[in-house]
């Protein structure tokens, strides 16, 4: 049974109509995955038959020129993106060429046999070849983008680092029933988000929390119960793919307001933007990962003055903070968010940042007792 959340909060408009219509997070049939891999191998064999060095052509996933911004979708890769070549006859790219063929072979066998492996399993299958887990992670994303097939349809899973708690229950793919409501203990985000079903919730809203420490504090304060039934999620910093997939699935299922609670610093703003608009490197999967109607609840730079936060609990900008803020202000999505733009200007002028924990300088439970209830009651989001 899937139940929508209760009516949206007063003054909240989701503005995600087009995103809803374009959601298509379904798995790609195994036959299509196998055919896509076969086509890549066929091209390699054709090159060899012509006595030419085989080449793999990949989209440049880190190039902003390959991305367009749509308010209803976020950052998405353009069809004719700039590419790079992974040549088998070039000393600089030959090792990557070999690793990609090895991984394509592994994926093909897993899809054929309907078996799954984690990213860690793949790394340990040949540590000498891959060298590091990070290399494996990047190769998987490259292959997913090259084949235009989501990672979960490649039968590759990853261990989630995110947590979810609050008014939510669901059934995992293997039939395990999960209830996130019970107690002050969070549940790890499932490793196969696409496989969960029978989602049920009476939540009025979803709160994405940047940091684990803040998330745990809100759990201890029974925030999910005391104010109104809600769902809380944390990616514990930069969110992994599974956490982003879960946020999107919860939106598609319940279509209730989603708010973010992040530090008033450039890093926190960037994390919020990843949930809302996506990232350049994963722009080829924007439709499954982004939720453009996410709202910024706090901590707003303007809140610091409004709440008379003491200057001695604020932290001066580093050079890295300044560079990150300058980069954010140039992002295409900031232009369509005048209120966000103003908050970033306040941050830039002060050259100070603040963690959510600064609210404890007002009182130990100020966040859950005063700040969040007031924000939610009086529509204090942007």
NUTORZA-447973 format. One record per residue (C-alpha): residue number from 1; x, y, z; residue in three letters. Coordinates in nm, 4 decimals. Each point is the difference from the previous one (the first is absolute). Layout:
% residues N
<rec NUM,<X,Y,Z>,'ALA'>
...
% end
This chain:
% residues 382
<rec 1,<0.0000,0.0000,0.0000>,'UNK'>
<rec 2,<0.1329,0.3417,-0.0913>,'UNK'>
<rec 3,<-0.1480,0.2917,0.1870>,'UNK'>
<rec 4,<0.0593,0.3628,-0.0791>,'UNK'>
<rec 5,<0.1044,0.2222,0.2845>,'UNK'>
<rec 6,<-0.2469,0.2353,0.1607>,'UNK'>
<rec 7,<-0.0757,0.3369,-0.1574>,'UNK'>
<rec 8,<0.2976,0.2240,-0.0709>,'UNK'>
<rec 9,<0.1034,0.2575,0.2580>,'UNK'>
<rec 10,<-0.1658,0.3416,-0.0145>,'UNK'>
<rec 11,<0.1563,0.2263,-0.2610>,'UNK'>
<rec 12,<0.1930,-0.2813,-0.1696>,'UNK'>
<rec 13,<-0.0220,-0.0457,-0.3755>,'UNK'>
<rec 14,<0.1988,-0.2903,-0.1372>,'UNK'>
<rec 15,<0.0447,0.1272,-0.3585>,'UNK'>
<rec 16,<0.1135,-0.3401,-0.1267>,'UNK'>
<rec 17,<-0.2783,-0.0862,-0.2435>,'UNK'>
<rec 18,<0.2286,-0.0535,-0.2992>,'UNK'>
<rec 19,<0.2452,-0.2012,0.2048>,'UNK'>
<rec 20,<-0.2758,-0.2377,0.1072>,'UNK'>
<rec 21,<-0.0993,-0.0613,-0.3575>,'UNK'>
<rec 22,<0.3562,-0.0789,-0.1061>,'UNK'>
<rec 23,<0.0867,-0.2413,0.2811>,'UNK'>
<rec 24,<0.0935,-0.3398,-0.1439>,'UNK'>
<rec 25,<0.2106,-0.1843,0.2548>,'UNK'>
<rec 26,<-0.0860,-0.3446,-0.1327>,'UNK'>
<rec 27,<0.2656,-0.2671,-0.0551>,'UNK'>
<rec 28,<0.1333,-0.0558,-0.3509>,'UNK'>
<rec 29,<-0.0838,-0.3533,-0.1281>,'UNK'>
<rec 30,<0.2923,-0.2431,0.0182>,'UNK'>
<rec 31,<-0.0190,-0.0619,-0.3754>,'UNK'>
<rec 32,<0.0641,0.3716,-0.0671>,'UNK'>
<rec 33,<0.2965,0.0066,0.2389>,'UNK'>
<rec 34,<0.1554,-0.3059,-0.1659>,'UNK'>
<rec 35,<-0.0587,0.1452,-0.3472>,'UNK'>
<rec 36,<0.1643,0.3318,0.0987>,'UNK'>
<rec 37,<0.3120,-0.1828,0.1254>,'UNK'>
<rec 38,<0.0063,-0.2235,-0.3095>,'UNK'>
<rec 39,<-0.0058,0.3094,-0.2233>,'UNK'>
<rec 40,<0.3072,0.1412,0.1790>,'UNK'>
<rec 41,<0.1901,-0.3280,-0.0370>,'UNK'>
<rec 42,<-0.1088,-0.0281,-0.3630>,'UNK'>
<rec 43,<0.1546,0.3408,-0.0728>,'UNK'>
<rec 44,<0.3242,-0.1169,0.1641>,'UNK'>
<rec 45,<0.0026,-0.3155,-0.2161>,'UNK'>
<rec 46,<-0.0710,0.2008,-0.3176>,'UNK'>
<rec 47,<0.2997,0.2226,0.0739>,'UNK'>
<rec 48,<0.2231,-0.3021,0.0562>,'UNK'>
<rec 49,<-0.1233,-0.1579,-0.3245>,'UNK'>
<rec 50,<0.1092,0.3165,-0.1827>,'UNK'>
<rec 51,<0.3331,-0.0162,0.1857>,'UNK'>
<rec 52,<-0.0830,0.3239,0.1769>,'UNK'>
<rec 53,<0.0471,0.0717,0.3690>,'UNK'>
<rec 54,<-0.3394,-0.0243,0.1784>,'UNK'>
<rec 55,<-0.1287,0.3186,0.1633>,'UNK'>
<rec 56,<-0.2717,0.0662,0.2569>,'UNK'>
<rec 57,<-0.1704,0.3396,-0.0270>,'UNK'>
<rec 58,<-0.1310,0.1492,0.3259>,'UNK'>
<rec 59,<-0.1862,0.3203,0.0801>,'UNK'>
<rec 60,<0.1975,0.2558,0.2018>,'UNK'>
<rec 61,<-0.1952,-0.0300,0.3264>,'UNK'>
<rec 62,<0.1932,0.2759,0.1790>,'UNK'>
<rec 63,<-0.0472,0.2657,-0.2703>,'UNK'>
<rec 64,<-0.2608,0.2687,0.0743>,'UNK'>
<rec 65,<-0.0297,0.0567,-0.3773>,'UNK'>
<rec 66,<-0.1652,-0.3438,-0.0228>,'UNK'>
<rec 67,<-0.2771,0.0991,0.2378>,'UNK'>
<rec 68,<-0.3142,0.2080,-0.0400>,'UNK'>
<rec 69,<-0.2180,0.1262,0.2818>,'UNK'>
<rec 70,<-0.3756,-0.0489,0.0004>,'UNK'>
<rec 71,<-0.1902,0.1333,0.2986>,'UNK'>
<rec 72,<-0.2324,-0.3029,-0.0011>,'UNK'>
<rec 73,<0.2774,-0.2621,-0.0229>,'UNK'>
<rec 74,<0.3263,0.1519,0.1195>,'UNK'>
<rec 75,<0.3347,-0.0586,-0.1670>,'UNK'>
<rec 76,<-0.0309,-0.2393,-0.2923>,'UNK'>
<rec 77,<0.2513,-0.1133,-0.2579>,'UNK'>
<rec 78,<-0.0547,0.1387,-0.3481>,'UNK'>
<rec 79,<-0.0375,-0.2529,-0.2876>,'UNK'>
<rec 80,<0.3043,0.1211,-0.1964>,'UNK'>
<rec 81,<0.2523,0.0238,0.2803>,'UNK'>
<rec 82,<0.3755,0.0306,-0.0375>,'UNK'>
<rec 83,<0.1742,-0.3342,0.0219>,'UNK'>
<rec 84,<0.3327,-0.1564,0.0888>,'UNK'>
<rec 85,<0.1604,-0.3094,-0.1489>,'UNK'>
<rec 86,<0.1337,-0.2940,0.1956>,'UNK'>
<rec 87,<0.2472,-0.1486,-0.2456>,'UNK'>
<rec 88,<0.1421,-0.3510,0.0261>,'UNK'>
<rec 89,<0.3269,0.1050,-0.1697>,'UNK'>
<rec 90,<0.0776,0.3011,0.2213>,'UNK'>
<rec 91,<0.2134,-0.0621,0.3130>,'UNK'>
<rec 92,<-0.2008,0.2622,0.1940>,'UNK'>
<rec 93,<-0.3420,-0.1570,-0.0679>,'UNK'>
<rec 94,<0.0726,-0.3686,-0.0750>,'UNK'>
<rec 95,<-0.0307,-0.1056,0.3688>,'UNK'>
<rec 96,<-0.3433,0.1652,0.0231>,'UNK'>
<rec 97,<-0.1019,-0.1668,-0.3272>,'UNK'>
<rec 98,<0.0938,-0.3396,0.1461>,'UNK'>
<rec 99,<-0.1836,0.0682,0.3266>,'UNK'>
<rec 100,<-0.3155,0.1065,-0.1826>,'UNK'>
<rec 101,<-0.0051,-0.3174,-0.2095>,'UNK'>
<rec 102,<0.0571,-0.2091,0.3127>,'UNK'>
<rec 103,<-0.2900,0.1736,0.1746>,'UNK'>
<rec 104,<-0.2281,-0.0329,-0.3040>,'UNK'>
<rec 105,<0.0748,-0.3721,0.0036>,'UNK'>
<rec 106,<-0.0888,-0.0254,0.3701>,'UNK'>
<rec 107,<-0.3218,0.1976,-0.0456>,'UNK'>
<rec 108,<-0.1002,-0.2149,-0.2986>,'UNK'>
<rec 109,<0.0416,-0.3216,0.2025>,'UNK'>
<rec 110,<-0.1969,0.1421,0.2959>,'UNK'>
<rec 111,<-0.2896,0.1167,-0.2164>,'UNK'>
<rec 112,<-0.0042,-0.3349,-0.1816>,'UNK'>
<rec 113,<-0.0098,-0.1983,0.3254>,'UNK'>
<rec 114,<-0.2241,0.2526,0.1816>,'UNK'>
<rec 115,<0.2605,0.0404,0.2763>,'UNK'>
<rec 116,<0.1186,0.3180,0.1695>,'UNK'>
<rec 117,<0.3285,0.1347,0.1344>,'UNK'>
<rec 118,<0.0915,0.3005,0.2095>,'UNK'>
<rec 119,<0.2552,0.2543,-0.1174>,'UNK'>
<rec 120,<0.2269,-0.1378,0.2706>,'UNK'>
<rec 121,<-0.0389,-0.3570,-0.1351>,'UNK'>
<rec 122,<0.1122,0.1228,-0.3412>,'UNK'>
<rec 123,<0.3075,0.1736,0.1421>,'UNK'>
<rec 124,<0.1081,-0.3087,0.1971>,'UNK'>
<rec 125,<-0.0504,-0.2248,-0.3033>,'UNK'>
<rec 126,<0.3224,0.1480,-0.1425>,'UNK'>
<rec 127,<0.1702,0.2505,0.2301>,'UNK'>
<rec 128,<0.3188,-0.0022,-0.2073>,'UNK'>
<rec 129,<-0.1865,0.1031,-0.3141>,'UNK'>
<rec 130,<-0.2266,0.2637,0.1546>,'UNK'>
<rec 131,<0.2446,0.1421,0.2548>,'UNK'>
<rec 132,<-0.2590,0.1766,0.2178>,'UNK'>
<rec 133,<-0.3705,0.0082,0.0827>,'UNK'>
<rec 134,<-0.0233,0.3533,-0.1378>,'UNK'>
<rec 135,<0.1126,-0.1217,-0.3431>,'UNK'>
<rec 136,<-0.2756,-0.2641,0.0033>,'UNK'>
<rec 137,<-0.2640,0.2562,0.1010>,'UNK'>
<rec 138,<0.1019,0.2317,-0.2846>,'UNK'>
<rec 139,<0.0090,-0.2842,-0.2563>,'UNK'>
<rec 140,<-0.3529,-0.1074,0.0954>,'UNK'>
<rec 141,<-0.1308,0.3529,-0.0541>,'UNK'>
<rec 142,<0.1862,0.0251,-0.3324>,'UNK'>
<rec 143,<-0.1536,-0.3277,-0.1212>,'UNK'>
<rec 144,<-0.3463,0.0978,0.1225>,'UNK'>
<rec 145,<0.0264,0.3277,-0.1924>,'UNK'>
<rec 146,<0.1483,-0.1646,-0.3116>,'UNK'>
<rec 147,<-0.2758,-0.2626,-0.0175>,'UNK'>
<rec 148,<-0.2679,0.2473,0.1164>,'UNK'>
<rec 149,<-0.1121,-0.2585,0.2554>,'UNK'>
<rec 150,<-0.0452,0.0696,0.3748>,'UNK'>
<rec 151,<0.2480,-0.1726,0.2303>,'UNK'>
<rec 152,<-0.2686,-0.2081,0.1715>,'UNK'>
<rec 153,<-0.0908,-0.1556,-0.3383>,'UNK'>
<rec 154,<0.3659,-0.1013,-0.0387>,'UNK'>
<rec 155,<-0.0501,-0.2237,0.3086>,'UNK'>
<rec 156,<0.2476,0.2034,0.2029>,'UNK'>
<rec 157,<-0.0938,0.0951,0.3552>,'UNK'>
<rec 158,<0.1738,0.2241,0.2505>,'UNK'>
<rec 159,<-0.0118,0.0100,0.3780>,'UNK'>
<rec 160,<-0.2002,0.3036,0.1053>,'UNK'>
<rec 161,<0.1424,0.2520,0.2449>,'UNK'>
<rec 162,<-0.3221,0.1951,0.0477>,'UNK'>
<rec 163,<-0.2617,-0.0397,0.2733>,'UNK'>
<rec 164,<-0.3789,0.0377,0.0024>,'UNK'>
<rec 165,<-0.2371,0.0294,0.2968>,'UNK'>
<rec 166,<-0.3522,0.1106,0.0846>,'UNK'>
<rec 167,<-0.3479,-0.0808,-0.1229>,'UNK'>
<rec 168,<0.0821,-0.2492,-0.2743>,'UNK'>
<rec 169,<-0.0269,-0.3725,-0.0594>,'UNK'>
<rec 170,<0.0729,-0.2054,-0.3105>,'UNK'>
<rec 171,<0.0813,-0.3513,-0.1223>,'UNK'>
<rec 172,<0.3430,-0.0786,-0.1447>,'UNK'>
<rec 173,<0.0428,-0.2028,-0.3180>,'UNK'>
<rec 174,<0.0670,-0.3212,0.1958>,'UNK'>
<rec 175,<-0.3237,0.0417,0.2001>,'UNK'>
<rec 176,<0.1569,0.1501,0.3146>,'UNK'>
<rec 177,<-0.2402,0.2478,0.1611>,'UNK'>
<rec 178,<0.1663,0.3184,0.1234>,'UNK'>
<rec 179,<-0.1593,0.2403,0.2485>,'UNK'>
<rec 180,<0.1897,0.3272,0.0432>,'UNK'>
<rec 181,<-0.2438,0.1293,0.2621>,'UNK'>
<rec 182,<0.1134,-0.2038,0.2963>,'UNK'>
<rec 183,<0.2296,0.1538,0.2601>,'UNK'>
<rec 184,<0.2896,0.2432,-0.0307>,'UNK'>
<rec 185,<0.1988,-0.2264,-0.2313>,'UNK'>
<rec 186,<0.0407,0.0845,-0.3672>,'UNK'>
<rec 187,<-0.0217,-0.2518,-0.2832>,'UNK'>
<rec 188,<0.2732,-0.0201,-0.2638>,'UNK'>
<rec 189,<-0.1199,0.1079,-0.3447>,'UNK'>
<rec 190,<-0.0653,-0.3193,-0.2016>,'UNK'>
<rec 191,<0.2669,-0.1043,-0.2507>,'UNK'>
<rec 192,<-0.2635,-0.0741,-0.2652>,'UNK'>
<rec 193,<-0.2406,0.2945,0.0216>,'UNK'>
<rec 194,<-0.1743,-0.0982,-0.3244>,'UNK'>
<rec 195,<-0.0947,-0.3340,0.1557>,'UNK'>
<rec 196,<-0.1899,0.1356,0.3029>,'UNK'>
<rec 197,<-0.3799,-0.0085,-0.0105>,'UNK'>
<rec 198,<-0.3127,0.0426,0.2159>,'UNK'>
<rec 199,<0.1190,0.3399,0.1203>,'UNK'>
<rec 200,<-0.2294,0.1394,0.2691>,'UNK'>
<rec 201,<0.0141,0.3290,0.1844>,'UNK'>
<rec 202,<-0.2161,0.2623,0.1663>,'UNK'>
<rec 203,<0.2851,0.2538,-0.0068>,'UNK'>
<rec 204,<-0.0848,0.3669,-0.0582>,'UNK'>
<rec 205,<0.3472,0.0785,-0.1383>,'UNK'>
<rec 206,<0.3508,-0.1370,-0.0615>,'UNK'>
<rec 207,<0.3061,0.1589,0.1608>,'UNK'>
<rec 208,<0.3433,-0.0571,-0.1574>,'UNK'>
<rec 209,<0.2730,0.0602,0.2582>,'UNK'>
<rec 210,<0.3565,0.0612,-0.1165>,'UNK'>
<rec 211,<0.1878,-0.1399,0.2985>,'UNK'>
<rec 212,<-0.0302,-0.3221,0.1950>,'UNK'>
<rec 213,<0.0557,0.1751,0.3354>,'UNK'>
<rec 214,<-0.2946,0.2376,-0.0596>,'UNK'>
<rec 215,<-0.2140,-0.2898,-0.1254>,'UNK'>
<rec 216,<0.0742,-0.2019,0.3159>,'UNK'>
<rec 217,<-0.0734,0.2987,0.2228>,'UNK'>
<rec 218,<-0.3418,0.0478,-0.1629>,'UNK'>
<rec 219,<-0.0669,-0.3715,0.0460>,'UNK'>
<rec 220,<0.0907,0.0242,0.3694>,'UNK'>
<rec 221,<-0.2328,0.3002,0.0335>,'UNK'>
<rec 222,<-0.2798,-0.2100,-0.1617>,'UNK'>
<rec 223,<-0.0465,0.2697,-0.2636>,'UNK'>
<rec 224,<-0.1765,-0.2422,-0.2379>,'UNK'>
<rec 225,<-0.2736,-0.0555,0.2581>,'UNK'>
<rec 226,<-0.0376,0.3211,0.1998>,'UNK'>
<rec 227,<-0.0579,0.2633,-0.2688>,'UNK'>
<rec 228,<-0.1794,-0.2013,-0.2691>,'UNK'>
<rec 229,<0.0539,-0.3393,-0.1581>,'UNK'>
<rec 230,<0.2877,0.0344,-0.2448>,'UNK'>
<rec 231,<0.2786,-0.1916,-0.1723>,'UNK'>
<rec 232,<0.3642,0.0952,0.0640>,'UNK'>
<rec 233,<0.2890,-0.0943,-0.2295>,'UNK'>
<rec 234,<0.3707,0.0688,0.0192>,'UNK'>
<rec 235,<0.2664,-0.0756,-0.2592>,'UNK'>
<rec 236,<0.2600,0.0695,0.2718>,'UNK'>
<rec 237,<0.1669,0.2676,-0.2088>,'UNK'>
<rec 238,<0.0120,-0.0275,-0.3791>,'UNK'>
<rec 239,<-0.2832,-0.2456,-0.0757>,'UNK'>
<rec 240,<0.0684,-0.3313,-0.1677>,'UNK'>
<rec 241,<-0.2085,-0.1234,-0.2919>,'UNK'>
<rec 242,<-0.2312,-0.2135,0.2159>,'UNK'>
<rec 243,<-0.0910,0.2905,0.2295>,'UNK'>
<rec 244,<-0.0806,0.2196,-0.3000>,'UNK'>
<rec 245,<-0.2051,-0.2795,-0.1582>,'UNK'>
<rec 246,<-0.1963,-0.0424,0.3242>,'UNK'>
<rec 247,<-0.0793,0.3726,0.0240>,'UNK'>
<rec 248,<-0.1269,-0.0124,-0.3592>,'UNK'>
<rec 249,<-0.2034,-0.3161,0.0635>,'UNK'>
<rec 250,<-0.1613,0.1534,0.3093>,'UNK'>
<rec 251,<-0.0912,0.3089,-0.2024>,'UNK'>
<rec 252,<-0.1479,-0.2085,-0.2839>,'UNK'>
<rec 253,<-0.1998,-0.2081,0.2502>,'UNK'>
<rec 254,<-0.1306,0.2557,0.2493>,'UNK'>
<rec 255,<0.0459,0.3429,-0.1653>,'UNK'>
<rec 256,<0.0284,0.1853,0.3291>,'UNK'>
<rec 257,<0.2246,0.3011,0.0705>,'UNK'>
<rec 258,<0.3734,-0.0711,0.0215>,'UNK'>
<rec 259,<0.2274,0.2329,0.1976>,'UNK'>
<rec 260,<0.3753,0.0101,0.0552>,'UNK'>
<rec 261,<0.1881,0.0853,0.3171>,'UNK'>
<rec 262,<0.3653,0.0762,-0.0779>,'UNK'>
<rec 263,<0.2840,0.2087,0.1422>,'UNK'>
<rec 264,<0.0065,0.3675,-0.1027>,'UNK'>
<rec 265,<0.3161,-0.0480,-0.2036>,'UNK'>
<rec 266,<0.0867,-0.0641,-0.3677>,'UNK'>
<rec 267,<0.0477,-0.3739,0.0601>,'UNK'>
<rec 268,<-0.3478,-0.0333,0.1542>,'UNK'>
<rec 269,<-0.1578,0.1942,-0.2874>,'UNK'>
<rec 270,<0.1718,-0.2239,-0.2549>,'UNK'>
<rec 271,<-0.1305,-0.3144,0.1737>,'UNK'>
<rec 272,<-0.3526,0.1449,-0.0109>,'UNK'>
<rec 273,<0.0448,0.0752,-0.3722>,'UNK'>
<rec 274,<0.1023,-0.3625,-0.0670>,'UNK'>
<rec 275,<-0.3307,-0.1234,0.1466>,'UNK'>
<rec 276,<-0.2021,0.2675,-0.1802>,'UNK'>
<rec 277,<0.1703,0.0384,-0.3379>,'UNK'>
<rec 278,<0.2521,-0.2848,-0.0215>,'UNK'>
<rec 279,<0.3699,0.0025,-0.0843>,'UNK'>
<rec 280,<0.1938,0.0397,-0.3229>,'UNK'>
<rec 281,<0.1564,-0.3466,0.0246>,'UNK'>
<rec 282,<-0.3404,-0.1739,0.0360>,'UNK'>
<rec 283,<-0.1966,0.2314,-0.2313>,'UNK'>
<rec 284,<-0.0701,-0.2909,-0.2361>,'UNK'>
<rec 285,<-0.2329,-0.1419,0.2703>,'UNK'>
<rec 286,<-0.1657,0.3278,0.1011>,'UNK'>
<rec 287,<-0.3579,-0.1227,-0.0454>,'UNK'>
<rec 288,<0.0454,-0.2722,0.2633>,'UNK'>
<rec 289,<0.2040,0.2002,0.2492>,'UNK'>
<rec 290,<-0.1158,0.3605,0.0255>,'UNK'>
<rec 291,<-0.2927,0.1579,0.1855>,'UNK'>
<rec 292,<-0.0128,0.3656,-0.1135>,'UNK'>
<rec 293,<-0.2828,0.0923,0.2403>,'UNK'>
<rec 294,<0.2238,-0.0457,0.3065>,'UNK'>
<rec 295,<-0.0031,0.3105,0.2224>,'UNK'>
<rec 296,<0.2809,0.1545,0.2085>,'UNK'>
<rec 297,<-0.1305,0.0074,0.3567>,'UNK'>
<rec 298,<0.3231,0.0850,0.1795>,'UNK'>
<rec 299,<0.2501,0.0932,0.1151>,'UNK'>
<rec 300,<-0.0371,0.3200,-0.2047>,'UNK'>
<rec 301,<0.2805,0.2595,0.0146>,'UNK'>
<rec 302,<-0.2724,0.2604,0.0699>,'UNK'>
<rec 303,<-0.1068,-0.2026,0.3066>,'UNK'>
<rec 304,<0.3304,0.0802,0.1708>,'UNK'>
<rec 305,<-0.0759,0.3714,0.0263>,'UNK'>
<rec 306,<-0.3716,-0.0545,0.0618>,'UNK'>
<rec 307,<0.0735,-0.2279,0.2965>,'UNK'>
<rec 308,<0.2865,0.2186,0.1291>,'UNK'>
<rec 309,<0.2500,-0.2842,-0.0180>,'UNK'>
<rec 310,<0.3204,0.1072,0.1759>,'UNK'>
<rec 311,<0.2947,0.0809,-0.2281>,'UNK'>
<rec 312,<0.2367,-0.2159,0.2074>,'UNK'>
<rec 313,<-0.1853,-0.3224,-0.0972>,'UNK'>
<rec 314,<0.0284,0.0748,-0.3733>,'UNK'>
<rec 315,<0.2925,-0.1316,-0.2073>,'UNK'>
<rec 316,<0.2027,0.2168,-0.2422>,'UNK'>
<rec 317,<0.0084,-0.1054,-0.3665>,'UNK'>
<rec 318,<0.2996,-0.1924,-0.1282>,'UNK'>
<rec 319,<0.1346,0.0472,-0.3533>,'UNK'>
<rec 320,<-0.1708,-0.3275,-0.0893>,'UNK'>
<rec 321,<-0.3341,0.1338,0.1309>,'UNK'>
<rec 322,<0.0396,0.3156,-0.2066>,'UNK'>
<rec 323,<0.0771,-0.1972,-0.3159>,'UNK'>
<rec 324,<-0.2970,-0.2316,0.0571>,'UNK'>
<rec 325,<-0.2358,0.2947,0.0557>,'UNK'>
<rec 326,<0.1238,0.1764,-0.3147>,'UNK'>
<rec 327,<-0.0583,-0.3215,-0.1953>,'UNK'>
<rec 328,<-0.3522,-0.0394,0.1451>,'UNK'>
<rec 329,<-0.0960,0.3567,-0.0895>,'UNK'>
<rec 330,<0.0820,-0.0750,-0.3649>,'UNK'>
<rec 331,<-0.2137,-0.3151,-0.0143>,'UNK'>
<rec 332,<-0.2948,0.0189,-0.2443>,'UNK'>
<rec 333,<-0.2604,-0.0899,0.2636>,'UNK'>
<rec 334,<0.0837,0.2920,0.2298>,'UNK'>
<rec 335,<-0.1261,0.2491,-0.2614>,'UNK'>
<rec 336,<-0.3539,-0.1413,0.0277>,'UNK'>
<rec 337,<0.0071,0.0102,0.3824>,'UNK'>
<rec 338,<0.0082,0.3719,0.0990>,'UNK'>
<rec 339,<-0.0479,-0.0798,0.3703>,'UNK'>
<rec 340,<0.2918,-0.2465,-0.0078>,'UNK'>
<rec 341,<0.2115,0.2545,-0.1866>,'UNK'>
<rec 342,<-0.0676,0.2554,0.2740>,'UNK'>
<rec 343,<0.1001,-0.2479,0.2733>,'UNK'>
<rec 344,<0.3271,-0.0756,-0.1804>,'UNK'>
<rec 345,<0.0664,0.3743,-0.0259>,'UNK'>
<rec 346,<-0.0491,0.0325,0.3762>,'UNK'>
<rec 347,<0.2491,-0.2840,0.0502>,'UNK'>
<rec 348,<0.2470,0.1579,-0.2431>,'UNK'>
<rec 349,<-0.0205,0.3409,0.1710>,'UNK'>
<rec 350,<0.0519,-0.1398,0.3505>,'UNK'>
<rec 351,<0.2767,-0.2465,-0.1004>,'UNK'>
<rec 352,<-0.1208,-0.2080,0.2950>,'UNK'>
<rec 353,<-0.1596,-0.3430,0.0173>,'UNK'>
<rec 354,<-0.2063,-0.1766,0.2651>,'UNK'>
<rec 355,<-0.0729,-0.3612,0.0849>,'UNK'>
<rec 356,<-0.3516,-0.1000,0.1074>,'UNK'>
<rec 357,<0.1472,-0.0584,0.3470>,'UNK'>
<rec 358,<0.0317,0.3789,0.0528>,'UNK'>
<rec 359,<-0.3678,-0.0094,0.1012>,'UNK'>
<rec 360,<0.1058,-0.1714,0.3232>,'UNK'>
<rec 361,<0.1526,0.3354,0.0993>,'UNK'>
<rec 362,<-0.3615,0.1140,0.0462>,'UNK'>
<rec 363,<-0.1098,-0.3147,0.1875>,'UNK'>
<rec 364,<0.0895,-0.3694,-0.0127>,'UNK'>
<rec 365,<-0.3265,-0.1049,-0.1673>,'UNK'>
<rec 366,<-0.0652,0.3205,-0.1981>,'UNK'>
<rec 367,<0.0123,-0.1822,-0.3353>,'UNK'>
<rec 368,<-0.2797,-0.2493,0.0718>,'UNK'>
<rec 369,<-0.2007,0.2072,0.2515>,'UNK'>
<rec 370,<-0.0005,0.3463,-0.1607>,'UNK'>
<rec 371,<0.1839,0.0349,-0.3329>,'UNK'>
<rec 372,<-0.1557,-0.2810,-0.2072>,'UNK'>
<rec 373,<-0.3569,0.0326,0.1392>,'UNK'>
<rec 374,<-0.0003,0.3762,-0.0721>,'UNK'>
<rec 375,<0.1469,-0.0462,-0.3458>,'UNK'>
<rec 376,<-0.2590,-0.2614,-0.0939>,'UNK'>
<rec 377,<-0.2943,0.1858,0.1553>,'UNK'>
<rec 378,<0.0786,0.3390,-0.1560>,'UNK'>
<rec 379,<0.1257,-0.1239,-0.3411>,'UNK'>
<rec 380,<0.3593,0.1016,0.0681>,'UNK'>
<rec 381,<0.1409,-0.1848,-0.3004>,'UNK'>
<rec 382,<0.1236,0.1261,-0.3366>,'UNK'>
% end
